[in-house]
Amino acid sequence: MLSINPENQSERDNYKLLTGGIIPRPIAFVTTESETGVLNAAPFSYFNIVSADPPMISVSVQRKAGEQKDTARNAEFKNEFVVHIVDESNVEKVNQTSANLPADESEVELAELTTVDSEAISVPGLAESRFRMECVLEQNVQLGRHDGKPAADLLIGRVVRFHIDEAIYENGRIHADVLKAVSRLAGSNYAKLGEVFSLERPK
């Protein structure tokens, strides 16, 4: 096997190994609101569950040359954000929001997405998602270093509302085959669920 010291590689080289080897990755499609009321939307594949009691999730937002992205800055300002699950029906619109827009322009308008009021927080959600979570910012853990500045904002969100399309929900469970979530691979590649198999845990 190859043995590689990440300290001997560039950030881009390490990024390629991480995103190529840690697959598939779920995608958090996050809406936040700026100080001036601009609704920001952006996808992030450094995303997962943190805790079920209370329900908490994490979204890692990488910085550019040490500067915060709109999502992290807005989440810190309002202490709120909404996370949507990306699926086969909305992934193309989500991809459009990856465009580099100025902070005063909304990706929601660019992708012609439909806003919907939240119940427990002030940041709107998006109707195109079949599963979304209203979150309050539990903590922002600033990680890494780039020229003396943090390299990433690890947003820990506590879920205060779940919104679930009834078509994907039954007896407290989500039907994965109906949700049809998609995941990120490396480069421009995404993946569908594919074949599902089960293994019983040892007792």
N, CA, C and O of each residue as an XYZ file, in Angstrom:
812
protein
N       0.833     -1.202      0.000
C       0.000      0.000      0.000
C       0.865      1.248      0.000
O       1.993      1.238      0.493
N       0.324      2.321     -0.559
C       1.002      3.605     -0.494
C       0.879      4.178      0.913
O      -0.128      3.969      1.589
N       1.879      4.883      1.338
C       1.841      5.579      2.622
C       2.185      7.038      2.360
O       3.278      7.347      1.887
N       1.247      7.939      2.668
C       1.410      9.352      2.322
C       1.306     10.216      3.568
O       0.355     10.096      4.341
N       2.276     11.075      3.755
C       2.254     12.040      4.845
C       1.538     13.296      4.354
O       2.031     13.959      3.441
N       0.384     13.641      4.939
C      -0.362     14.809      4.447
C       0.414     16.116      4.555
O       0.129     17.073      3.836
N       1.392     16.156      5.453
C       2.178     17.380      5.597
C       3.101     17.614      4.411
O       3.601     18.722      4.219
N       3.329     16.574      3.615
C       4.185     16.701      2.436
C       3.382     16.978      1.165
O       3.932     16.989      0.063
N       2.075     17.200      1.329
C       1.216     17.457      0.178
C       0.544     18.818      0.312
O       0.496     19.403      1.393
N       0.033     19.303     -0.802
C      -0.739     20.542     -0.786
C      -2.132     20.278     -0.229
O      -2.557     19.128     -0.107
N      -2.835     21.349      0.106
C      -4.215     21.229      0.564
C      -5.077     20.563     -0.498
O      -5.929     19.738     -0.169
N      -4.873     20.906     -1.769
C      -5.650     20.322     -2.858
C      -5.402     18.825     -2.993
O      -6.332     18.063     -3.260
N      -4.160     18.401     -2.811
C      -3.848     16.973     -2.906
C      -4.517     16.199     -1.773
O      -5.039     15.105     -1.989
N      -4.500     16.766     -0.564
C      -5.178     16.118      0.560
C      -6.685     16.097      0.351
O      -7.356     15.120      0.680
N      -7.205     17.185     -0.200
C      -8.637     17.264     -0.501
C      -9.056     16.146     -1.458
O     -10.091     15.511     -1.260
N      -8.250     15.908     -2.494
C      -8.579     14.867     -3.467
C      -8.619     13.482     -2.826
O      -9.481     12.670     -3.160
N      -7.695     13.210     -1.912
C      -7.698     11.916     -1.235
C      -8.907     11.782     -0.314
O      -9.544     10.730     -0.275
N      -9.225     12.841      0.426
C     -10.350     12.796      1.355
C     -11.677     12.615      0.624
O     -12.484     11.762      0.992
N     -11.900     13.428     -0.420
C     -13.187     13.363     -1.118
C     -13.301     12.155     -2.035
O     -14.406     11.739     -2.383
N     -12.168     11.591     -2.427
C     -12.193     10.393     -3.258
C     -12.306      9.116     -2.454
O     -12.845      8.120     -2.937
N     -11.796      9.137     -1.213
C     -11.802      7.929     -0.395
C     -12.942      7.853      0.598
O     -13.405      6.761      0.927
N     -13.403      9.000      1.083
C     -14.505      9.009      2.051
C     -15.800      9.219      1.277
O     -16.291     10.339      1.135
N     -16.332      8.115      0.784
C     -17.520      8.145     -0.069
C     -18.466      7.003      0.303
O     -18.015      5.987      0.832
N     -19.756      7.147      0.040
C     -20.440      8.375     -0.379
C     -20.646      9.293      0.817
O     -20.642      8.833      1.959
N     -20.828     10.601      0.564
C     -21.038     11.562      1.642
C     -22.428     12.183      1.493
O     -22.787     12.635      0.406
N     -23.220     12.210      2.582
C     -24.524     12.880      2.505
C     -24.329     14.376      2.277
O     -23.281     14.932      2.606
N     -25.337     15.013      1.719
C     -25.244     16.428      1.388
C     -26.236     17.226      2.227
O     -27.431     16.933      2.243
N     -25.721     18.241      2.925
C     -26.571     19.184      3.642
C     -26.776     20.403      2.752
O     -25.814     21.073      2.378
N     -28.008     20.685      2.421
C     -28.338     21.898      1.669
C     -28.845     22.903      2.690
O     -29.936     22.746      3.238
N     -28.055     23.933      2.943
C     -28.267     24.808      4.097
C     -28.775     26.186      3.672
O     -28.212     26.822      2.782
N     -29.848     26.632      4.323
C     -30.286     28.016      4.147
C     -29.955     28.811      5.404
O     -30.156     28.351      6.527
N     -29.440     30.026      5.179
C     -29.156     30.968      6.249
C     -29.612     32.348      5.782
O     -29.888     32.557      4.600
N     -29.685     33.278      6.721
C     -30.116     34.637      6.372
C     -29.084     35.642      6.861
O     -28.608     35.561      7.994
N     -28.745     36.585      5.996
C     -27.723     37.581      6.321
C     -28.297     38.712      7.168
O     -29.505     38.794      7.394
N     -27.396     39.583      7.633
C     -27.811     40.745      8.424
C     -28.748     41.647      7.638
O     -29.591     42.328      8.223
N     -28.609     41.657      6.317
C     -29.450     42.520      5.475
C     -30.681     41.792      4.937
O     -31.419     42.343      4.120
N     -30.906     40.547      5.393
C     -32.104     39.817      5.009
C     -32.002     39.002      3.740
O     -33.015     38.521      3.231
N     -30.780     38.835      3.212
C     -30.588     38.015      2.013
C     -30.600     36.543      2.404
O     -29.873     36.134      3.309
N     -31.420     35.747      1.727
C     -31.493     34.311      2.005
C     -30.429     33.590      1.190
O     -30.460     33.594     -0.041
N     -29.497     32.975      1.890
C     -28.377     32.255      1.273
C     -28.698     30.766      1.272
O     -29.314     30.260      2.210
N     -28.283     30.062      0.220
C     -28.448     28.609      0.160
C     -27.193     27.994     -0.437
O     -26.697     28.461     -1.463
N     -26.678     26.948      0.201
C     -25.451     26.318     -0.289
C     -25.380     24.862      0.167
O     -25.818     24.536      1.270
N     -24.823     23.977     -0.685
C     -24.671     22.568     -0.315
C     -23.296     22.284      0.288
O     -22.291     22.878     -0.101
N     -23.282     21.348      1.258
C     -22.037     20.946      1.911
C     -22.051     19.434      2.132
O     -23.027     18.885      2.642
N     -20.962     18.764      1.745
C     -20.912     17.314      1.915
C     -20.027     16.895      3.092
O     -19.778     15.704      3.283
N     -19.555     17.857      3.877
C     -18.889     17.530      5.146
C     -19.975     17.640      6.220
O     -20.045     18.627      6.952
N     -20.826     16.599      6.299
C     -22.091     16.697      7.030
C     -22.466     15.354      7.637
O     -22.323     14.315      6.993
N     -22.956     15.377      8.905
C     -23.421     14.130      9.500
C     -24.161     14.361     10.816
O     -24.330     15.495     11.264
N     -24.602     13.241     11.431
C     -25.281     13.256     12.731
C     -24.238     13.396     13.831
O     -23.150     12.826     13.742
N     -24.576     14.160     14.869
C     -23.709     14.282     16.044
C     -24.320     13.551     17.235
O     -23.624     12.830     17.951
N     -25.620     13.739     17.445
C     -26.277     13.186     18.624
C     -27.764     13.023     18.350
O     -28.331     13.738     17.524
N     -28.401     12.074     19.052
C     -29.852     11.909     18.950
C     -30.567     12.456     20.176
O     -31.785     12.634     20.146
N     -29.831     12.731     21.264
C     -30.441     13.208     22.504
C     -29.570     14.290     23.141
O     -28.690     13.989     23.948
N     -29.817     15.554     22.774
C     -30.820     16.038     21.845
C     -30.383     15.793     20.396
O     -29.206     15.528     20.149
N     -31.313     15.877     19.432
C     -30.904     15.671     18.045
C     -30.002     16.816     17.574
O     -30.401     17.980     17.578
N     -28.786     16.464     17.171
C     -27.834     17.460     16.697
C     -27.125     16.953     15.451
O     -26.886     15.755     15.298
N     -26.796     17.871     14.575
C     -26.083     17.541     13.344
C     -24.892     18.487     13.193
O     -24.828     19.538     13.830
N     -23.955     18.089     12.336
C     -22.787     18.936     12.093
C     -22.647     19.216     10.600
O     -22.899     18.350      9.762
N     -22.239     20.445     10.289
C     -21.930     20.847      8.922
C     -20.602     21.596      8.980
O     -20.488     22.620      9.653
N     -19.608     21.085      8.276
C     -18.311     21.760      8.244
C     -18.230     22.641      7.009
O     -18.354     22.168      5.879
N     -18.018     23.940      7.244
C     -17.959     24.924      6.165
C     -16.505     25.375      6.018
O     -15.968     26.080      6.872
N     -15.889     24.959      4.930
C     -14.489     25.311      4.702
C     -14.361     26.796      4.368
O     -15.203     27.357      3.667
N     -13.307     27.422      4.873
C     -13.084     28.843      4.590
C     -12.259     29.020      3.316
O     -11.597     28.091      2.854
N     -12.313     30.224      2.761
C     -11.483     30.571      1.615
C     -10.399     31.522      2.083
O     -10.683     32.661      2.455
N      -9.159     31.059      2.066
C      -8.022     31.873      2.531
C      -8.277     32.431      3.929
O      -7.915     33.567      4.235
N      -8.899     31.620      4.761
C      -9.147     32.022      6.138
C     -10.388     32.855      6.353
O     -10.719     33.173      7.495
N     -11.102     33.227      5.270
C     -12.289     34.070      5.392
C     -13.557     33.214      5.426
O     -13.703     32.277      4.641
N     -14.462     33.543      6.334
C     -15.712     32.806      6.464
C     -16.563     32.891      5.201
O     -16.618     33.925      4.535
N     -17.227     31.773      4.887
C     -18.231     31.791      3.830
C     -19.535     32.356      4.388
O     -19.729     32.445      5.601
N     -20.415     32.730      3.476
C     -21.689     33.333      3.870
C     -22.450     32.449      4.851
O     -23.008     32.946      5.829
N     -22.475     31.153      4.598
C     -23.256     30.234      5.441
C     -22.809     30.291      6.892
O     -23.644     30.414      7.789
N     -21.512     30.205      7.138
C     -21.011     30.226      8.516
C     -21.229     31.593      9.160
O     -21.631     31.684     10.321
N     -20.963     32.644      8.409
C     -21.133     34.000      8.944
C     -22.594     34.260      9.300
O     -22.888     34.806     10.363
N     -23.508     33.869      8.413
C     -24.931     34.077      8.671
C     -25.435     33.231      9.835
O     -26.223     33.701     10.655
N     -24.977     31.981      9.903
C     -25.393     31.094     10.999
C     -24.950     31.653     12.340
O     -25.684     31.562     13.324
N     -23.763     32.226     12.387
C     -23.270     32.845     13.622
C     -24.083     34.089     13.971
O     -24.372     34.341     15.141
N     -24.447     34.861     12.956
C     -25.187     36.105     13.192
C     -26.578     35.832     13.761
O     -26.979     36.462     14.740
N     -27.321     34.894     13.155
C     -28.695     34.638     13.576
C     -28.827     33.464     14.541
O     -29.873     33.274     15.162
N     -27.746     32.669     14.662
C     -27.783     31.456     15.492
C     -28.852     30.473     15.031
O     -29.416     29.734     15.838
N     -29.127     30.471     13.725
C     -30.153     29.608     13.151
C     -29.779     29.227     11.727
O     -29.090     29.973     11.030
N     -30.242     28.060     11.308
C     -30.120     27.657      9.909
C     -31.038     26.469      9.660
O     -31.505     25.821     10.597
N     -31.291     26.192      8.384
C     -32.129     25.044      8.014
C     -31.308     24.113      7.135
O     -30.646     24.557      6.197
N     -31.352     22.823      7.442
C     -30.638     21.817      6.651
C     -31.653     20.961      5.909
O     -32.570     20.397      6.506
N     -31.471     20.875      4.597
C     -32.346     20.085      3.732
C     -31.561     18.900      3.180
O     -30.367     19.013      2.903
N     -32.233     17.766      3.023
C     -31.601     16.604      2.401
C     -31.767     16.704      0.886
O     -32.851     17.003      0.383
N     -30.685     16.451      0.178
C     -30.685     16.535     -1.285
C     -31.099     15.182     -1.863
O     -30.591     14.137     -1.456
N     -32.028     15.220     -2.815
C     -32.494     13.975     -3.428
C     -32.493     14.093     -4.954
O     -32.119     15.124     -5.514
N     -32.913     13.029     -5.600
C     -32.857     12.993     -7.071
C     -33.710     14.084     -7.713
O     -33.408     14.538     -8.816
N     -34.765     14.503     -7.037
C     -35.678     15.479     -7.633
C     -35.171     16.918     -7.541
O     -35.595     17.769     -8.322
N     -34.263     17.202     -6.591
C     -33.824     18.584     -6.417
C     -32.325     18.810     -6.618
O     -31.849     19.938     -6.488
N     -31.582     17.756     -6.932
C     -30.125     17.879     -6.971
C     -29.640     18.854     -8.044
O     -28.626     19.523     -7.847
N     -30.336     18.948     -9.163
C     -29.887     19.872    -10.206
C     -30.041     21.329     -9.766
O     -29.164     22.150    -10.034
N     -31.125     21.649     -9.106
C     -31.301     23.000     -8.583
C     -30.291     23.288     -7.472
O     -29.743     24.387     -7.393
N     -30.050     22.297     -6.616
C     -29.051     22.458     -5.559
C     -27.680     22.748     -6.167
O     -26.945     23.606     -5.678
N     -27.348     22.037     -7.223
C     -26.053     22.244     -7.880
C     -25.917     23.681     -8.389
O     -24.821     24.240     -8.367
N     -27.008     24.277     -8.844
C     -26.969     25.662     -9.323
C     -26.548     26.625     -8.220
O     -25.934     27.655     -8.497
N     -26.874     26.300     -6.975
C     -26.561     27.204     -5.867
C     -25.084     27.167     -5.483
O     -24.646     27.926     -4.618
N     -24.316     26.286     -6.126
C     -22.871     26.233     -5.869
C     -22.138     27.387     -6.550
O     -20.941     27.575     -6.333
N     -22.841     28.152     -7.366
C     -22.221     29.284     -8.059
C     -21.694     30.296     -7.044
O     -22.295     30.501     -5.989
N     -20.569     30.924     -7.370
C     -19.976     31.929     -6.492
C     -20.684     33.269     -6.692
O     -20.381     34.011     -7.626
N     -21.629     33.566     -5.803
C     -22.367     34.822     -5.876
C     -21.884     35.785     -4.797
O     -21.403     35.344     -3.753
N     -22.002     37.079     -5.029
C     -21.721     38.053     -3.967
C     -22.665     37.828     -2.788
O     -23.741     37.254     -2.955
N     -22.268     38.278     -1.599
C     -23.068     38.048     -0.392
C     -24.441     38.682     -0.459
O     -25.358     38.239      0.233
N     -24.605     39.723     -1.288
C     -25.891     40.411     -1.365
C     -26.815     39.844     -2.437
O     -27.866     40.420     -2.717
N     -26.428     38.708     -3.044
C     -27.284     38.041     -4.015
C     -27.702     36.676     -3.473
O     -26.920     36.001     -2.804
N     -28.933     36.276     -3.765
C     -29.492     35.044     -3.218
C     -29.416     33.894     -4.210
O     -29.881     34.001     -5.344
N     -28.824     32.797     -3.765
C     -28.798     31.578     -4.570
C     -30.196     30.981     -4.728
O     -30.473     30.274     -5.698
N     -31.067     31.272     -3.770
C     -32.445     30.791     -3.828
C     -33.153     31.373     -5.050
O     -33.873     30.670     -5.759
N     -32.937     32.661     -5.282
C     -33.531     33.302     -6.454
C     -32.884     32.802     -7.735
O     -33.568     32.577     -8.733
N     -31.567     32.628     -7.712
C     -30.855     32.136     -8.895
C     -31.404     30.796     -9.356
O     -31.632     30.593    -10.549
N     -31.618     29.873     -8.410
C     -32.076     28.519     -8.736
C     -33.598     28.411     -8.804
O     -34.140     27.333     -9.050
N     -34.282     29.531     -8.586
C     -35.752     29.574     -8.622
C     -36.361     28.540     -7.677
O     -37.240     27.764     -8.053
N     -35.865     28.555     -6.440
C     -36.382     27.686     -5.394
C     -37.522     28.376     -4.656
O     -37.647     29.600     -4.690
N     -38.348     27.581     -3.990
C     -39.550     28.079     -3.332
C     -39.350     28.124     -1.819
O     -39.104     27.091     -1.196
N     -39.453     29.299     -1.232
C     -39.264     29.411      0.216
C     -40.537     29.018      0.960
O     -41.649     29.144      0.447
N     -40.338     28.542      2.176
C     -41.458     28.183      3.051
C     -41.073     28.620      4.460
O     -39.932     28.433      4.885
N     -42.033     29.206      5.187
C     -41.754     29.689      6.541
C     -41.391     28.532      7.463
O     -41.948     27.439      7.364
N     -40.450     28.794      8.356
C     -40.133     27.834      9.408
C     -41.084     28.034     10.576
O     -41.775     29.051     10.650
N     -41.125     27.065     11.493
C     -42.033     27.134     12.637
C     -41.345     27.622     13.906
O     -41.911     28.414     14.661
N     -40.112     27.144     14.141
C     -39.440     27.428     15.408
C     -38.311     28.444     15.280
O     -37.818     28.938     16.294
N     -37.891     28.767     14.058
C     -36.835     29.740     13.824
C     -37.288     30.719     12.748
O     -38.329     30.532     12.119
N     -36.487     31.771     12.547
C     -36.895     32.802     11.585
C     -36.385     32.545     10.172
O     -36.917     33.120      9.222
N     -35.365     31.695     10.003
C     -34.797     31.431      8.680
C     -35.742     30.525      7.884
O     -36.122     29.463      8.377
N     -36.127     30.915      6.676
C     -37.027     30.075      5.883
C     -36.359     28.787      5.404
O     -35.136     28.689      5.306
N     -37.209     27.807      5.112
C     -36.756     26.581      4.470
C     -37.138     26.612      3.005
O     -37.599     27.632      2.491
N     -36.940     25.471      2.329
C     -37.230     25.380      0.902
C     -38.194     24.229      0.639
O     -37.989     23.113      1.116
N     -39.242     24.512     -0.121
C     -40.305     23.537     -0.356
C     -39.856     22.360     -1.208
O     -40.484     21.302     -1.178
N     -38.773     22.530     -1.969
C     -38.321     21.457     -2.871
C     -37.714     20.270     -2.128
O     -37.495     19.219     -2.729
N     -37.445     20.415     -0.857
C     -36.870     19.322     -0.074
C     -37.960     18.498      0.599
O     -38.936     19.043      1.116
N     -37.784     17.178      0.587
C     -38.774     16.289      1.200
C     -38.446     16.009      2.665
O     -39.236     15.398      3.385
N     -37.279     16.462      3.091
C     -36.863     16.265      4.490
C     -35.976     17.443      4.872
O     -34.894     17.624      4.313
N     -36.441     18.238      5.826
C     -35.626     19.371      6.261
C     -35.675     19.498      7.781
O     -36.603     19.030      8.440
N     -34.641     20.147      8.309
C     -34.492     20.290      9.760
C     -34.206     21.738     10.112
O     -33.229     22.317      9.638
N     -35.061     22.325     10.947
C     -34.787     23.643     11.491
C     -33.789     23.482     12.639
O     -33.975     22.642     13.520
N     -32.744     24.282     12.620
C     -31.677     24.136     13.615
C     -31.345     25.461     14.288
O     -31.407     26.522     13.667
N     -30.994     25.381     15.558
C     -30.377     26.509     16.242
C     -28.901     26.169     16.396
O     -28.539     25.009     16.593
N     -28.059     27.181     16.305
C     -26.621     26.956     16.373
C     -26.207     26.670     17.811
O     -26.232     27.554     18.668
N     -25.831     25.433     18.058
C     -25.367     25.019     19.379
C     -23.945     25.518     19.619
O     -23.605     25.977     20.710
N     -23.126     25.417     18.579
C     -21.721     25.814     18.719
C     -21.076     25.925     17.343
O     -21.416     25.173     16.430
N     -20.152     26.860     17.199
C     -19.303     26.929     16.013
C     -17.878     26.657     16.466
O     -17.274     27.466     17.170
N     -17.348     25.516     16.058
C     -15.984     25.146     16.421
C     -15.063     25.527     15.263
O     -15.136     24.935     14.187
N     -14.213     26.500     15.482
C     -13.300     26.947     14.435
C     -12.060     26.063     14.466
O     -11.393     25.938     15.493
N     -11.764     25.450     13.319
C     -10.740     24.412     13.245
C      -9.650     24.759     12.248
O      -9.861     25.540     11.320
N      -8.467     24.160     12.456
C      -7.382     24.293     11.501
C      -6.796     25.686     11.498
O      -7.219     26.560     12.255
N      -5.820     25.877     10.638
C      -5.171     27.173     10.524
C      -4.777     27.443      9.075
O      -4.282     26.557      8.378
N      -5.004     28.677      8.634
C      -4.526     29.138      7.332
C      -3.977     30.535      7.536
O      -4.735     31.490      7.705
N      -2.663     30.652      7.521
C      -2.002     31.944      7.754
C      -2.509     32.603      9.032
O      -2.802     33.799      9.055
N      -2.608     31.810     10.090
C      -3.013     32.338     11.379
C      -4.506     32.436     11.602
O      -4.937     32.792     12.699
N      -5.318     32.128     10.587
C      -6.769     32.172     10.714
C      -7.344     30.760     10.666
O      -6.713     29.859     10.113
N      -8.544     30.550     11.244
C      -9.172     29.228     11.133
C      -9.377     28.832      9.677
O      -9.571     29.686      8.812
N      -9.332     27.522      9.414
C      -9.526     27.009      8.050
C     -10.932     26.491      7.808
O     -11.332     26.275      6.664
N     -11.691     26.288      8.898
C     -13.049     25.750      8.745
C     -13.906     26.128      9.937
O     -13.414     26.305     11.051
N     -15.214     26.250      9.675
C     -16.207     26.454     10.732
C     -17.044     25.192     10.836
O     -17.796     24.864      9.918
N     -16.919     24.481     11.951
C     -17.728     23.285     12.181
C     -18.991     23.710     12.932
O     -18.960     23.948     14.139
N     -20.095     23.800     12.201
C     -21.357     24.238     12.780
C     -22.087     23.054     13.403
O     -22.405     22.082     12.718
N     -22.350     23.138     14.697
C     -23.134     22.114     15.387
C     -24.533     22.680     15.569
O     -24.724     23.669     16.276
N     -25.498     22.058     14.937
C     -26.876     22.544     15.017
C     -27.760     21.598     15.805
O     -27.712     20.384     15.610
N     -28.572     22.158     16.702
C     -29.565     21.368     17.435
C     -30.885     21.464     16.680
O     -31.397     22.557     16.434
N     -31.424     20.313     16.319
C     -32.654     20.277     15.532
C     -33.843     20.601     16.437
O     -34.056     19.952     17.461
N     -34.620     21.624     16.037
C     -35.796     22.014     16.814
C     -37.103     21.706     16.089
O     -38.180     21.780     16.682
N     -37.007     21.358     14.793
C     -38.172     20.882     14.040
C     -37.699     19.976     12.904
O     -36.732     20.279     12.205
N     -38.408     18.859     12.741
C     -38.263     18.032     11.548
C     -39.466     18.307     10.655
O     -40.595     18.378     11.142
N     -39.240     18.462      9.361
C     -40.329     18.557      8.394
C     -40.142     17.432      7.380
O     -39.103     17.341      6.725
N     -41.162     16.573      7.256
C     -41.024     15.337      6.484
C     -42.226     15.162      5.557
O     -43.374     15.218      5.996
N     -41.953     14.954      4.299
C     -43.002     14.640      3.335
C     -43.678     13.334      3.770
O     -43.005     12.334      4.017
N     -45.001     13.352      3.861
C     -45.719     12.161      4.323
C     -45.467     10.949      3.442
O     -45.594      9.816      3.907
N     -45.115     11.160      2.182
C     -44.891     10.045      1.261
C     -43.655      9.230      1.625
O     -43.552      8.064      1.242
N     -42.712      9.828      2.363
C     -41.486      9.102      2.709
C     -41.501      8.600      4.152
O     -40.522      8.016      4.617
N     -42.608      8.828      4.860
C     -42.663      8.578      6.312
C     -43.713      7.529      6.664
O     -44.823      7.543      6.132
N     -43.341      6.605      7.583
C     -44.304      5.613      8.079
C     -43.842      5.083      9.422
O     -42.723      4.586      9.554
N     -44.712      5.192     10.422
C     -44.446      4.647     11.759
C     -43.097      5.095     12.326
O     -42.350      4.296     12.892
N     -42.799      6.386     12.163
C     -41.581      6.923     12.748
C     -40.324      6.678     11.954
O     -39.233      7.020     12.410
N     -40.445      6.096     10.778
C     -39.271      5.780      9.969
C     -39.347      6.437      8.596
O     -40.426      6.736      8.083
N     -38.174      6.648      8.022
C     -38.070      7.223      6.683
C     -37.848      6.095      5.673
O     -36.996      5.230      5.875
N     -38.614      6.112      4.597
C     -38.418      5.136      3.522
C     -37.322      5.650      2.579
O     -37.552      6.559      1.783
N     -36.143      5.061      2.682
C     -35.005      5.515      1.883
C     -35.270      5.370      0.388
O     -34.830      6.197     -0.411
N     -35.992      4.312      0.016
C     -36.241      4.078     -1.403
C     -37.204      5.084     -2.010
O     -37.256      5.245     -3.229
N     -37.967      5.761     -1.157
C     -38.880      6.803     -1.633
C     -38.219      8.176     -1.550
O     -38.412      9.010     -2.434
N     -37.449      8.413     -0.504
C     -36.714      9.666     -0.367
C     -35.734      9.867     -1.523
O     -35.617     10.966     -2.064
N     -35.029      8.790     -1.896
C     -34.076      8.816     -3.003
C     -33.006      9.901     -2.833
O     -32.740     10.692     -3.738
N     -32.404      9.906     -1.638
C     -31.320     10.854     -1.375
C     -30.139     10.567     -2.282
O     -29.908      9.423     -2.674
N     -29.395     11.608     -2.613
C     -28.166     11.447     -3.385
C     -26.987     11.851     -2.519
O     -27.143     12.572     -1.533
N     -25.808     11.380     -2.894
C     -24.600     11.656     -2.120
C     -23.497     12.166     -3.032
O     -23.570     12.035     -4.254
N     -22.473     12.749     -2.420
C     -21.343     13.279     -3.172
C     -20.227     12.262     -3.239
O     -19.953     11.541     -2.280
N     -19.592     12.222     -4.394
C     -18.357     11.482     -4.579
C     -17.272     12.527     -4.816
O     -17.369     13.632     -4.281
N     -16.258     12.217     -5.588
C     -15.201     13.187     -5.884
C     -15.536     13.958     -7.157
O     -16.361     13.528     -7.963
N     -14.877     15.108     -7.321
C     -15.052     15.899     -8.532
C     -16.483     16.340     -8.719
O     -17.097     16.880     -7.799
N     -17.022     16.113     -9.911
C     -18.402     16.501    -10.222
C     -19.381     15.351    -10.060
O     -20.535     15.459    -10.477
N     -18.941     14.255     -9.462
C     -19.753     13.035     -9.409
C     -20.645     12.946     -8.169
O     -20.268     13.341     -7.066
N     -21.844     12.408     -8.403
C     -22.812     12.128     -7.354
C     -23.177     10.639     -7.439
O     -22.840      9.959     -8.409
N     -23.870     10.151     -6.410
C     -24.307      8.750     -6.430
C     -25.731      8.632     -5.920
O     -26.151      9.370     -5.028
N     -26.476      7.680     -6.506
C     -27.788      7.311     -5.983
C     -27.580      6.197     -4.965
O     -26.453      5.753     -4.746
N     -28.667      5.747     -4.344
C     -28.546      4.736     -3.297
C     -27.967      3.422     -3.805
O     -27.126      2.821     -3.137
N     -28.399      2.973     -4.963
C     -27.913      1.693     -5.459
C     -28.478      0.527     -4.664
O     -29.518      0.648     -4.018
N     -27.786     -0.600     -4.717
C     -28.255     -1.809     -4.038
C     -28.148     -1.650     -2.530
O     -27.147     -1.147     -2.018
N     -29.188     -2.083     -1.823
C     -29.206     -2.032     -0.358
C     -29.143     -3.453      0.185
O     -29.852     -4.335     -0.299
N     -28.286     -3.684      1.201
C     -28.246     -4.993      1.844
C     -28.237     -4.823      3.348
O     -27.919     -3.746      3.852
N     -28.584     -5.883      4.071
C     -28.705     -5.813      5.526
C     -27.771     -6.801      6.189
O     -27.526     -7.886      5.663
N     -27.253     -6.427      7.337
C     -26.468     -7.310      8.196
C     -26.940     -7.144      9.626
O     -26.988     -6.024     10.136
N     -27.291     -8.242     10.282
C     -27.721     -8.165     11.670
C     -26.523     -7.946     12.575
O     -25.479     -8.572     12.392
N     -26.671     -7.047     13.562
C     -25.587     -6.806     14.519
C     -25.442     -8.002     15.455
O     -26.441     -8.613     15.836
N     -24.208     -8.341     15.831
C     -24.022     -9.413     16.812
C     -24.645     -9.038     18.160
O     -24.648     -7.871     18.550
N     -25.158    -10.019     18.845
C     -25.766     -9.759     20.168
C     -24.697     -9.895     21.248
O     -24.988     -9.719     22.431
